[in-house]
Amino acid sequence: MASCLKKFARTALSALFVATVTLLWSGSVCLAQPKPEEIPVEPFVVQALERVQKSEWDLLLKDCDKLLETEPNKASAILYRGVAFNGKGEYDNAIKEFGRVIEQGGQGPAVRAIRADAYAHRSMSYTKKGEYLKGIDSAYFALLENSNHILANNNRGLAYIGRQQYDKAIWSFDRVIQLDPKSAEGYSNRGFAYGAKGNFDQVIADQKKAIELDPKLAMAYQRRGAAYVAKNDAVNALKDLDQALAINPEFPDALCDRAQYYGLAGSMDRAMADLNAALKIDPNFAKAHYQRGRAYLAKKEYDKSIESLGKAIAIRGNDANMYSVRGYAHQAKKDHEAAVQDFTKAVELDPKLETAYKGRSDSYKKLGKSKELTADLAKLKEFHPAPAPKTAKKHDELPSRFQVASKAVPASKRPEAIRSAKEIDRLTGLNYTKFNVQPNPKTSDAQFLRRIYLDITGTIPTYQQTQRFFAAKESDKRSLLIDELLSSDGYASHYFNYWADVLRYTDNLSSDVRGEPYRQWIKQSLAENKPWDKLVHEIMTAEGLTWDQPMAGYFQRDANMPLDNMNNTVRIFLGTRIGCAQCHDHPSEHWTQKEFYQMAAFTFGMSTNTGGHDKRYWEKNPGDRLYTEYSEIEQEEEDRRNNQYRFDRLMSVNMRLVNDQVDRKIRLPKDYKYADSKPEDIVEPKTVLGPPAEIRTGETPRQAFARWLTSKDNPRFAMTIANRLWKQALGTGQIEPVDDILDKSVPENPELMTFLESEMKRLDFDMKEYLRMIFNSEVYQRQACADEVPLGEPYHYPGPNLRRMTAEQAWDSFLTLAVVDPDEYREMPSKIRSEVIGVNLNEVSAKKMLEAEFKSAEIDGNQWKRQTKYTYKGVLLARASELPSPVPANHFLRMFGQSDRELISASATVGSVPQVLFMFNGPITHMLLEKNSTIYNNVMRKKTPVDRAKVIFLTILNREPDDAEIELSKREITKNDLAGYGNMIWSLVNTREFLFVQ
Amino acid sequence: MKELLSKLGLVDRRRFVEYAAKSMLGVTVLPTLGRYVSAEEATGGKAKRLIYLFMNGAMTHLDTFDLKPGHANQGDTKPTNTSVPGAQISQFLPMLAQQFHNLAVIRSMHTQTADHEQGEYLMRTSYEEIATERHPSLGPWLQQLKGRQSKTLPDTVLIGAPARHPGAGFFDPTFSPLPIGDPNRGLENTKAPEYLTDESFEKRIDLINGFDKKFRDKFKVKKVQSYTDFYTEATGLLTSGELKAFDLNEEKNEDRDRYGRDSFGQGCLLARRLIENNVRCVEVSCGGWDMHSNIYNGGTLPARAGIMDKAMANLLKDLNDRGLLAETLVVLTTEFGRSPQLNYNAGRDHHPAVFSSVLAGGGIKGGQFYGTSDAAGHSVATDGVAPADFNATIATALGLPLNKVVFSPTGRPFKVAHDGVPIGKLLS
């Protein structure tokens, strides 16, 4: 009996919960639907509802027709005609009537209410026909009219069941119950959906609730009965099914279920009697035909089985199980050709129907079709995949990391750098004499070490690096270290942070154009030491999509703001601000408003977007074709609308390519007020600095501008980068601010500035060699300036300025102290995403586009998961250059002054209270003091208190403690033992000495 | 002159640019609106503090404060009566309806952009967003024009604000508002790591100072000294007991429930605590108003409006009960409105032509509507109010000088509410 019941449970599952929805009781039209108060209920409707209660469909039709004689367009009469047809099972007629109501249109509350009803009822008609998607959509339209429409929610849930989307069905019924907590149908239907998911306890609970609310709800007993069967509870199962039939003897579903029970319990006659009874009530009841087909098959009456299944299929032709069972009947008759035909139809309808493949493979075997047999056997294997080998899995877990390839500085050029460094020192010395400045003494090895690490790699050195340098005996060990660091990946990381601040780099450049390709291009360009003029030239002449031409990100950052963009370009690359002239002649410089427009004219034709009509890129407007295709993708209307935005976005992102539109000319503003031109005059490109930019034939103005901008003849290009990098090393520019050079700006030391500029040109804009020269100079290697330089006084470089670490230096230094391998996490290579979202709009199908969009969301999700592996207390432990940009406002980096990337060079190094709180108690401080932090490991390797104290000093401040500090440490450790080390670490990271770069 | 200038440092040049701008742009001359403004100023200045509630994503006016009953555009929202006879607002705001006598509802706001970021920026700063300048928001303006209020607590606190908040703009970074991400967590990083000994906090500060002595003796410069000042300030805050101002656990559970256990509700409660503790300006953000689809279905609109209703109404009530409402200006605003016609997704799109905002409390004449939109809720019909006018009204209520020109480091002149005109009828 037990095994019999289990088998029954399985059958019940496939037949009851999956195969059919026709069992759904049409009585759900009675679901209570509160009418909006202001709409009076017509007497006709009251009468109609009574007819519905009694299932008097023909009488209801007559009532409606009578009313329509006098009022031919009466919406409620048409609606109830539809309801009546639904009741009679004439769904096509019903759909027609509901369509007539919907077509009437209008926006008044009463019209909308009745339209909502029509949509809701029509949903049921479609569901009954097995057109579940239409059923879902029709209910959705009803909900757009009235979100609180109970019947619409209910019917959408039923359609979802039909489409086997049980979670969505459950949400729909949740909503029914929420709107009407006394809805027995709502509970019963929800339980039914749970059953389809295999949660039989919830079926029983929901049906119990339904029965409490409506003890006469036969459907609830029937469903509970089925659940009991699934749970092997034969007694309760039969009791419930009998009860369902006691309440409603004409209940075909309960009859079917009981038939199955009897059949499996061995009483085939009783089973047949129940099935016959069911078919007497409803001759078109597909499920009963189907079950009869199964019963005949069990009885080995194959022809009768095939006949019954044929009837079932004629009624509902889209059920894979029906075909599959008929296939077995044909097989039993040794009609393998027919069997294969049915099995094939079955797997067409449901590619996951294993039994159909099994049956077909047997028939193929009998037919001797070995090729087909092999294919089916392979398919069957797929249903039971062997566990994947472990090595493969491990490979998947390795996160993909974007890593730069750094180019080393050649040893051969060192003498050259040192020669130039000497010239810097000679020129600096001239100003010491001239202004009577006492230069600072040379740095100690400790001071130099810490500073050079921070200045080149953006972090303090580790304990091991510190020890190694102190132990080194070479006389030129400083030069060697400079070379080593300039050759390391740390250089690109640190200088990326600098340029990200200058370029206002953001991960979302503009309107969904992602910045990662650009960001990785900047990093790689720095790492491989791309000459500055070449780098800028590539930016200025970029054309295309960001994932093909990543440097196009520069223009995307200022998309649709061509004037601001020119303003930024001149400021960043020529150290000159012309923004004032955007609106009026510059108040103190020679720039006029017209000159500003002449400059802007060079790049004004550049666009960061293309239209679908642009023949250079698109054979035919891709939007026209893709939107048509999109509307034909089979998906819920609600999904279609929700996905539309994402679809649009992906399409537009693929059109965001930087290009030149030669016809686009810049005009003076409407309120132009100077005498030299009229408002709205077209302005031709013209440079106002240095030699004119010549636009050669076949060249865009942008290309001419790029050549002019990056030329050695440009009076400000080399000067600006030379001055910027000088400031990076020494803390103060020869001209300040470095991006506000005026015609009359006088450098602190004009000869030195001239030399620096000429070196930049001589080195062909090789930034690593240029920095190598400065770092090898005595002036760089002097101690930091301890005196206050009065504001407004020029700074004559007795040594570099004392500087607070930048936000990124502070963050990266903390990581060096806390995390064993802070470089392990790297950002994801941008091409992983680009390869998915980059599509060829000339040929891609809408379906592929939508898939690409989902795939890219999945990639983002994986990226998120990948990050959480490297997260401590919600903080991603990665170098600042690997973190998102901008980081949230409450991130360590922002607290310490990292730019929000809105304005050029907006970072700051001033203090704040939250900053101090971060240093006191932030997650990274916590981490420092935990087991297995880098500093913890360093300390624990040593044994004596003094050695340990020394390690702490060497790790945090990269210097040996002096006697007084050793004494203070010993006192702390004696008093608090192990915890004393914690107090020491905590205190040292909170010193000003830690946070400032000497 | 220019030669001299180039030899001067940055500061002196700035001073010169200020001078040049003043003389050239005529700022020293009374602005055209001077007469009108001075008349208004006589009635301003009653508010001492500001609570600024920002509805991120653009709050629908038709479903909150500017209903059009009977018009095809209305959608499912019904009007409800308020504590002021004849005045109706949305059924989804039943508690605010009971506070209507405290509210001045502007139904004729209009702005220039339908872009979220630009709209938010304009609303918070009165200036259009440009790439070359960052304008300050209201809290830092208050600090600039009135001086810092509390020694230990920050002047402005932002609760749940987006990262792109203009903050202190071009003012000194020390004016930056203190950001609180999650009101339930309050001010973060105030708990010491467990590994540290229990000995008093001062002892550990002594240890810092001991280790740092050599460095500080050598580098007696301002930037190091100012850091030491921040340490003193942070230490003061940690030991002052004022941290409790940030701690919602100090509130009774029923009070926390009353405001709603969502981030906006708790944010409003935290705003009240901070205001009680002498913080001058608190901004609380409430996201989720960007409702392009299905606003009635699934309850997006009722839920969001409910959150706002509960939190703001309880805030007003509590401030009133504590006698603080008369001195505290409460502002509710958003970046723009939502299209009056429902779109085909039963949602509403971006709509800058008209929208609603609310002022309440200190310096405000409550119980009134100001301005009207047209019958369709599409455009301003009467008494249009631009963001700058709105901010000028706020600034006037707070007693800020509208004509005072402050120069940014780039030498450009700016005013607290740009050239906005305050609305006299709203001021008490």
Interface residues (C-beta under 8 A of the other chain):
Chain A: Q107 G108 L143 L144 N146 S147 N148 R175 D558 M561 D564 N565 N567 N568 R577 G579 P587 S588 R641 N642 Y645 E736 P737 L742 K744 S745 V746 A784 A786 D787 E788 L791 G792 E793 P794 L802 R804 P886 V887 P888 A889 N890 R894 G897 D900 E902 L903 I904 A906 A908 T909 V910 G911 S912 V913 P914 Q915 V916 L917 F918 F920 N921 G922 P923 T925 H926 L929 E930 D962 A964 E965 L968 E972 N976 A979 G980 G982 N983 M984 W986 S987 L988 N990 T991 R992 E993 L995 F996
Chain B: K2 E3 L5 S6 K7 L8 G9 L10 V11 D12 V17 A20 A21 M24 A72 D76 I130 A131 T132 E133 R134 P154 L158 A161 A163 R164 H165 D172 P173 T174 S176 L178 P179 I180 G181 L187 E188 N189 T190 K191 A192 P193 Y195 L196 T197 E199 R204 L207 I208 G210 F211 D212 K214 F215 R216 K218 F219 K220 V221 K222 K223 V224 S226 Y227 T228 D229 F230 Y231 E233 A234 T235 L237 L238 H292 S293 N294 Y296 N297 G298 G299 Y344 N345 A346 T410
